Amino acid sequence: MKQLFLIVIASTMLILGACGGNETGGQSQPDKETDSEAVAVTVETENNEDEAIKISGKVSFYTSQPDSDAAELVNGFNEIYPDVEVDVFRSGTEEVISKIMAEKKAGDIQADVLLVADAVTFGALKEQELLLAYESPELAHIPKEFVDEDYMYTGTKVMATVLAVNTNDLTELPTSWSVVTENVADGKVVMPSPLYSGAAAYNVGVLTKTDGFGWEFFEKLRDNNVTVVQGNGGVLQAVAGGEKTYGIVVDFIVARAKAEGSPVEVIYPEEGVPVITEPIGILSNTDDELASKAFVDFVLSQEGQTKAAELGYTPIREGVTAPEGLKGIADMKVVSHDVNELLQTREQDKQQFISILGE
């Protein structure tokens, strides 16, 4: 209640300030088009639990989610906030961040809300002071280990990188990552590029710092004639289509394809799996802070997390069940590493990957 009351007061001050400017003939000229001044705030009574804030505005949402999933997320949000226009820019994590950096250099970052692959990416943005601190009330239901200590970003789902296999090609399913480095898999393995996929960049950082893997694992992949494609979607396409037998790929798209009838299976290897959480955060330059916060709240809410599960993702919110075919975080053996160290070595890791496997 206290937080909502403060938002109401702050929003009312903004509206009054805007009206005062009009009375004196002044006109606001923001750096990017915004409807923030149109935010309407209504409160039923001070102690009424049904008090509501009506929010209108425009949110520019940058994401690495598949186009259809981003559209479903926006549609769900607009069912609750129909007066907020959400514009979506979608690409691989690395290209999304490159766009933000180009906009930063030009002095005009267009993004309001960002949802991309991993915490390391957000750590870099936090280091550059490009994120807005926001302690969403929904964080009470999110495991603390997935929330930035300064509330600059928080995970939105649990996505493990697993081994996908084409079941038409195999009579016995593998249980270990070692299969992709063995003769039986020569020329039959496909993986995403860390130069495009944030999940792949995270995986390279984690696995090369984990006993039993290291750079030797990637050297063995090279010697086994692994194919490197741009993103996880390309990996799934190659495995589901029978072009490759084994794929190193995020789990949710494999489970989704299996449910749709593709001859694929999700394998959580016994050595463990790297996990990303597709964090969400607000850019510090946002012109629509209330609308951006409402969007973050929705993504982390019971409704938003249920929507994520319906789309085939393992939700991060406590109490929301993972879709059939996927493991929840408590059921996974997770391979991880210190986020700060991963941030410091990310570019070096990419260059080393290129030197071993090429671009």
FENLIN-V257456 format. One record per residue. N is the residue number from 0. RES is the residue in three letters. PSI is psi in radians with two decimals (none if undefined). OMEGA is omega in whole degrees, -180 to 180 (* if undefined). D_FIRST is the distance of its C-alpha to the first C-alpha in whole Angstrom. Layout:
[[N/RES/PSI/OMEGA/D_FIRST] [N/RES/PSI/OMEGA/D_FIRST]]
This chain:
[[0/MET/-0.74/-179/0] [1/LYS/-0.75/-179/4] [2/GLN/-0.73/-180/5] [3/LEU/-0.70/-180/5] [4/PHE/-0.70/179/6] [5/LEU/-0.69/178/9] [6/ILE/-0.74/-180/10] [7/VAL/-0.83/-180/10] [8/ILE/-0.82/-178/12] [9/ALA/-0.71/-178/14] [10/SER/-0.70/179/15] [11/THR/-0.71/178/16] [12/MET/-0.72/179/18] [13/LEU/-0.75/-179/20] [14/ILE/-0.77/179/21] [15/LEU/-0.69/179/22] [16/GLY/-0.70/180/24] [17/ALA/-0.71/180/26] [18/CYS/-0.70/179/27] [19/GLY/-0.67/179/28] [20/GLY/-0.68/-180/30] [21/ASN/-0.60/-179/32] [22/GLU/-0.53/-179/33] [23/THR/0.03/178/35] [24/GLY/0.02/-179/36] [25/GLY/2.63/179/35] [26/GLN/2.34/178/34] [27/SER/2.39/179/32] [28/GLN/1.40/-179/33] [29/PRO/2.81/-178/31] [30/ASP/-0.55/176/33] [31/LYS/2.70/-175/32] [32/GLU/2.31/-178/31] [33/THR/2.64/175/28] [34/ASP/0.41/-174/26] [35/SER/-0.65/-176/23] [36/GLU/-0.19/-180/23] [37/ALA/0.03/-179/23] [38/VAL/2.23/179/19] [39/ALA/2.31/-178/18] [40/VAL/2.22/178/15] [41/THR/2.38/178/14] [42/VAL/2.19/-178/11] [43/GLU/-1.12/175/13] [44/THR/2.87/-176/11] [45/GLU/-0.59/-176/9] [46/ASN/0.19/-177/8] [47/ASN/2.17/-179/9] [48/GLU/-0.24/-179/8] [49/ASP/0.17/-180/11] [50/GLU/2.55/-172/9] [51/ALA/2.66/174/11] [52/ILE/2.18/175/12] [53/LYS/2.14/-175/16] [54/ILE/2.30/171/17] [55/SER/2.73/-179/21] [56/GLY/-2.80/-178/23] [57/LYS/2.24/180/25] [58/VAL/2.22/174/25] [59/SER/1.97/-172/28] [60/PHE/2.00/178/28] [61/TYR/2.28/-175/30] [62/THR/2.76/174/31] [63/SER/0.07/176/34] [64/GLN/2.68/173/33] [65/PRO/2.60/-176/36] [66/ASP/-0.80/-176/36] [67/SER/-0.64/-180/35] [68/ASP/-0.70/177/32] [69/ALA/-0.71/180/31] [70/ALA/-0.72/178/31] [71/GLU/-0.69/179/30] [72/LEU/-0.79/180/27] [73/VAL/-0.71/179/26] [74/ASN/-0.73/178/27] [75/GLY/-0.72/178/25] [76/PHE/-0.75/-177/22] [77/ASN/-0.32/173/24] [78/GLU/-0.52/180/23] [79/ILE/-0.66/-179/20] [80/TYR/1.31/-176/20] [81/PRO/-0.29/-177/23] [82/ASP/0.13/176/23] [83/VAL/2.11/177/23] [84/GLU/2.22/-180/27] [85/VAL/2.05/175/27] [86/ASP/2.32/-175/30] [87/VAL/2.29/166/31] [88/PHE/2.19/-176/34] [89/ARG/2.30/172/35] [90/SER/-3.07/174/38] [91/GLY/2.70/-177/39] [92/THR/-0.83/-176/36] [93/GLU/-0.65/179/39] [94/GLU/-0.60/176/40] [95/VAL/-0.81/-180/36] [96/ILE/-0.65/177/36] [97/SER/-0.67/178/39] [98/LYS/-0.76/179/38] [99/ILE/-0.72/180/35] [100/MET/-0.66/178/37] [101/ALA/-0.71/178/40] [102/GLU/-0.64/177/37] [103/LYS/-0.77/180/36] [104/LYS/-0.60/179/40] [105/ALA/-0.11/178/40] [106/GLY/0.37/-176/37] [107/ASP/1.34/177/35] [108/ILE/2.17/-176/33] [109/GLN/-0.42/-176/32] [110/ALA/2.46/171/29] [111/ASP/-0.82/-179/25] [112/VAL/2.42/-178/25] [113/LEU/2.32/174/27] [114/LEU/1.83/180/28] [115/VAL/-3.00/-161/31] [116/ALA/-0.92/-163/33] [117/ASP/2.86/-177/32] [118/ALA/-0.50/180/30] [119/VAL/-0.73/178/33] [120/THR/-0.77/179/33] [121/PHE/-0.57/177/30] [122/GLY/-0.67/178/31] [123/ALA/-0.70/179/33] [124/LEU/-0.66/177/31] [125/LYS/-0.73/-180/29] [126/GLU/-0.54/179/32] [127/GLN/0.10/179/33] [128/GLU/0.73/-179/29] [129/LEU/0.02/-177/29] [130/LEU/2.65/180/25] [131/LEU/2.24/177/22] [132/ALA/2.28/178/19] [133/TYR/1.99/178/16] [134/GLU/1.52/-179/14] [135/SER/2.48/176/13] [136/PRO/-0.34/180/10] [137/GLU/-0.21/-178/14] [138/LEU/-0.31/177/15] [139/ALA/-0.33/-177/15] [140/HIS/0.13/-180/17] [141/ILE/2.28/178/20] [142/PRO/2.33/-173/23] [143/LYS/-0.52/-177/22] [144/GLU/-0.22/180/26] [145/PHE/0.18/-180/25] [146/VAL/2.24/177/22] [147/ASP/2.42/-176/24] [148/GLU/-0.40/179/23] [149/ASP/0.17/177/22] [150/TYR/0.57/177/20] [151/MET/-0.43/179/22] [152/TYR/2.82/177/23] [153/THR/2.61/177/22] [154/GLY/2.67/180/25] [155/THR/-0.28/-180/24] [156/LYS/3.02/179/27] [157/VAL/2.06/-177/30] [158/MET/1.95/180/34] [159/ALA/2.51/170/37] [160/THR/2.14/-172/40] [161/VAL/-3.09/173/43] [162/LEU/2.08/175/46] [163/ALA/2.44/179/47] [164/VAL/2.64/174/50] [165/ASN/2.00/-174/52] [166/THR/-0.29/176/53] [167/ASN/-0.41/-176/57] [168/ASP/-0.19/-173/58] [169/LEU/2.51/174/57] [170/THR/-0.36/179/59] [171/GLU/2.25/-178/57] [172/LEU/2.40/179/53] [173/PRO/2.82/178/53] [174/THR/-0.07/-174/50] [175/SER/2.64/174/51] [176/TRP/-0.39/-174/50] [177/SER/-0.40/-177/54] [178/VAL/-0.57/-177/55] [179/VAL/-0.17/178/54] [180/THR/0.06/-178/56] [181/GLU/2.86/-177/59] [182/ASN/-0.56/-178/62] [183/VAL/-0.39/-178/61] [184/ALA/0.18/-178/58] [185/ASP/2.10/179/60] [186/GLY/0.11/-174/59] [187/LYS/0.21/-176/57] [188/VAL/2.47/178/54] [189/VAL/2.51/-179/51] [190/MET/2.78/179/48] [191/PRO/2.76/-179/46] [192/SER/2.34/175/46] [193/PRO/-0.14/177/44] [194/LEU/-0.20/180/45] [195/TYR/-0.82/-175/43] [196/SER/2.20/176/40] [197/GLY/-0.65/177/38] [198/ALA/-0.76/180/38] [199/ALA/-0.69/178/42] [200/ALA/-0.73/178/41] [201/TYR/-0.77/-179/39] [202/ASN/-0.75/179/41] [203/VAL/-0.79/180/44] [204/GLY/-0.78/-177/42] [205/VAL/-0.89/-174/41] [206/LEU/-0.62/-179/45] [207/THR/-0.20/179/47] [208/LYS/0.24/-177/45] [209/THR/2.28/178/46] [210/ASP/2.40/-180/49] [211/GLY/-0.21/177/51] [212/PHE/-1.57/-179/50] [213/GLY/-3.05/178/50] [214/TRP/-0.35/178/52] [215/GLU/-0.62/179/55] [216/PHE/-0.75/-179/53] [217/PHE/-0.54/175/52] [218/GLU/-0.67/177/56] [219/LYS/-0.65/176/57] [220/LEU/-0.75/177/55] [221/ARG/-0.82/-179/57] [222/ASP/-0.38/179/60] [223/ASN/0.24/174/59] [224/ASN/0.81/176/59] [225/VAL/2.57/175/55] [226/THR/2.27/178/54] [227/VAL/2.12/179/51] [228/VAL/3.04/-171/49] [229/GLN/-0.88/-174/47] [230/GLY/-3.12/-179/44] [231/ASN/-0.57/178/42] [232/GLY/-0.69/178/43] [233/GLY/-0.60/177/47] [234/VAL/-0.87/-180/47] [235/LEU/-0.75/-179/46] [236/GLN/-0.72/-179/48] [237/ALA/-0.68/-179/51] [238/VAL/-0.82/-179/51] [239/ALA/-0.58/-179/50] [240/GLY/-0.08/178/53] [241/GLY/0.04/178/55] [242/GLU/-0.63/177/56] [243/LYS/2.73/-180/55] [244/THR/-0.57/-174/54] [245/TYR/2.41/177/52] [246/GLY/2.45/174/49] [247/ILE/1.94/-163/46] [248/VAL/2.78/177/43] [249/VAL/2.53/-169/39] [250/ASP/-0.66/-169/39] [251/PHE/-0.60/-178/37] [252/ILE/-0.45/177/39] [253/VAL/-0.81/179/42] [254/ALA/-0.66/179/40] [255/ARG/-0.78/-180/40] [256/ALA/-0.68/178/43] [257/LYS/-0.76/180/45] [258/ALA/-0.46/180/43] [259/GLU/0.01/174/44] [260/GLY/0.04/179/48] [261/SER/2.59/-178/49] [262/PRO/1.12/-177/51] [263/VAL/2.77/177/48] [264/GLU/2.54/177/47] [265/VAL/2.17/177/44] [266/ILE/2.16/172/45] [267/TYR/1.70/-174/43] [268/PRO/2.63/-174/46] [269/GLU/-0.42/179/47] [270/GLU/-0.32/-179/46] [271/GLY/2.98/-177/43] [272/VAL/2.48/171/41] [273/PRO/2.54/-178/39] [274/VAL/2.28/171/35] [275/ILE/2.86/-174/33] [276/THR/0.17/-179/29] [277/GLU/1.19/-178/29] [278/PRO/2.82/175/26] [279/ILE/2.52/178/24] [280/GLY/2.90/-180/23] [281/ILE/2.33/177/22] [282/LEU/2.46/-174/25] [283/SER/-0.33/-178/25] [284/ASN/0.11/-173/27] [285/THR/2.41/176/24] [286/ASP/-0.17/-178/25] [287/ASP/1.23/-174/22] [288/GLU/-0.77/-179/19] [289/LEU/-0.80/-180/16] [290/ALA/-0.67/179/18] [291/SER/-0.74/178/19] [292/LYS/-0.67/177/16] [293/ALA/-0.66/179/16] [294/PHE/-0.79/178/19] [295/VAL/-0.78/179/18] [296/ASP/-0.75/-179/15] [297/PHE/-0.79/-179/18] [298/VAL/-0.62/-177/20] [299/LEU/-0.15/-175/19] [300/SER/2.97/175/17] [301/GLN/-0.75/-180/19] [302/GLU/-0.80/-178/20] [303/GLY/-0.70/180/21] [304/GLN/-0.57/173/23] [305/THR/-0.69/176/25] [306/LYS/-0.75/179/26] [307/ALA/-0.75/179/27] [308/ALA/-0.67/178/29] [309/GLU/-0.53/178/31] [310/LEU/-0.08/176/32] [311/GLY/0.20/179/34] [312/TYR/2.65/171/31] [313/THR/1.98/-176/30] [314/PRO/2.70/-180/27] [315/ILE/-0.32/-178/25] [316/ARG/2.36/179/22] [317/GLU/2.38/177/22] [318/GLY/-0.05/177/23] [319/VAL/2.15/-172/25] [320/THR/2.48/176/29] [321/ALA/2.61/178/31] [322/PRO/2.78/178/34] [323/GLU/2.37/178/37] [324/GLY/-0.16/180/39] [325/LEU/2.62/176/37] [326/LYS/2.54/171/36] [327/GLY/2.90/-176/32] [328/ILE/-0.59/-178/32] [329/ALA/-0.34/-177/33] [330/ASP/0.01/-178/36] [331/MET/2.58/165/37] [332/LYS/1.93/-172/39] [333/VAL/2.30/172/38] [334/VAL/2.14/-176/40] [335/SER/3.08/177/38] [336/HIS/2.87/-179/38] [337/ASP/2.19/-176/36] [338/VAL/-0.69/-178/34] [339/ASN/-0.71/178/35] [340/GLU/-0.68/177/39] [341/LEU/-0.64/178/39] [342/LEU/-0.77/-177/37] [343/GLN/-0.50/-176/40] [344/THR/0.03/-172/43] [345/ARG/-0.88/-178/42] [346/GLU/-0.68/176/44] [347/GLN/-0.70/179/47] [348/ASP/-0.71/179/46] [349/LYS/-0.76/-179/47] [350/GLN/-0.67/178/50] [351/GLN/-0.66/177/51] [352/PHE/-0.79/179/50] [353/ILE/-0.71/-178/52] [354/SER/-0.47/-180/55] [355/ILE/-0.81/-171/55] [356/LEU/-0.09/-178/55] [357/GLY/3.13/-178/55] [358/GLU/none/*/52]]
